[in-house]
């Protein structure tokens, strides 16, 4: 069973990811906010965070868990991350990412 399939979430559930990127001129880091649906517990948060932290350039991952709703994941990185590489990391945690045009 994929690690992201905990708490009754099956790998066939659709999870939504929305990217909001801000570049900080002073600190040379980029913050990307990702909204993910379907995370319900600390294990879900750990699985998603671990996969995102493995991406090149990622310095920090913070999650504001909202069980049953949209959880906000804030990624701090030294380079811009593409939606596809973030989506693949979330998928590796067992979540299906559905592109969301903002």
N, C-alpha and C positions, 0 to 999 in steps of 0.2 A: 504494500500500500504506500503510495507517495506520502512523504512527510507532511505536505500541505493538505492532505485529505483528512486531517483530524477533526474532531468535534462534529462529525456528521457531514462534513463537506466532502463530496466525491470529486474526483478529477473531472467529471463531466459538468460540474457547475460552472457557470460563467462568472468571472470576476472582472471588474472594470478597473482600468488604470488610466489616469489622466495626468499628464505632465505639465508642470508649471515651473519654468526655469528662471532664476534671477542670478545675474552675475554681479559680484561685489568687486568694485574697482579697488577698494582699499586692501582687501585681504587676499586677492588672487585666488579665491575659491568661488565655486558655483554652487548654489543651492537649488535643488530640484525637488519639488513637492509632487508626490505621487499619491493619488487616491485609489485605494484598493478595497473592494468589497469582499466580504466573506471571511475575513479574519475574525475569530471569535475568542481566542485565548492567547496566553503567553507562548504556547508552543507554535501557534501560527505565526506570531510576531517573530519568534526566534528563527524559524525556518526561512521566512522571507528576508529578514535582516542579514542572516548568514550568507545567503546567496548574493544579495546586493553588495555586501561588504567585500565579496571576492572579486568584484569588478575592478579593473585597473583605474587608479586615480581616486577611488572612494576613500574618504578620510573618516566619515561618520555617518551613521544611520540612526535616526530617531523616529519612533513610531508613536503616534497618538491613537491608541486602540479605541475603536467605537464598535463594540460587538453588535452584529446584526445590521450595521450601517457602513458608511464609508470611513475607513481608517486612513489617516494622513501619515505618509512616510516622507520624512525630510532627509534627503541625501545631500551631504556636503562632499564635494569632490574638487580635485585640482584641474579637471578638464570637463568639457561638456559630454554628457552621456546621451547616447541616442535612445529614442523610445524603444527600438528593437532590442538593444542590449539589456535595458532594464526589464522589458517584457520577457525576454528569455530567462533572465535570472529569477523573476517571479514564477515563471512556468516551471523552472527547475525545482522550485520549492513545492510544486504540485498544484499550482493554480493556473487556470486558463485565463489568459489576458485577452480582453476584447478592446480593440483600439477605440478611443473616444475622441472625436474631433472637438476641440475646445473652442 
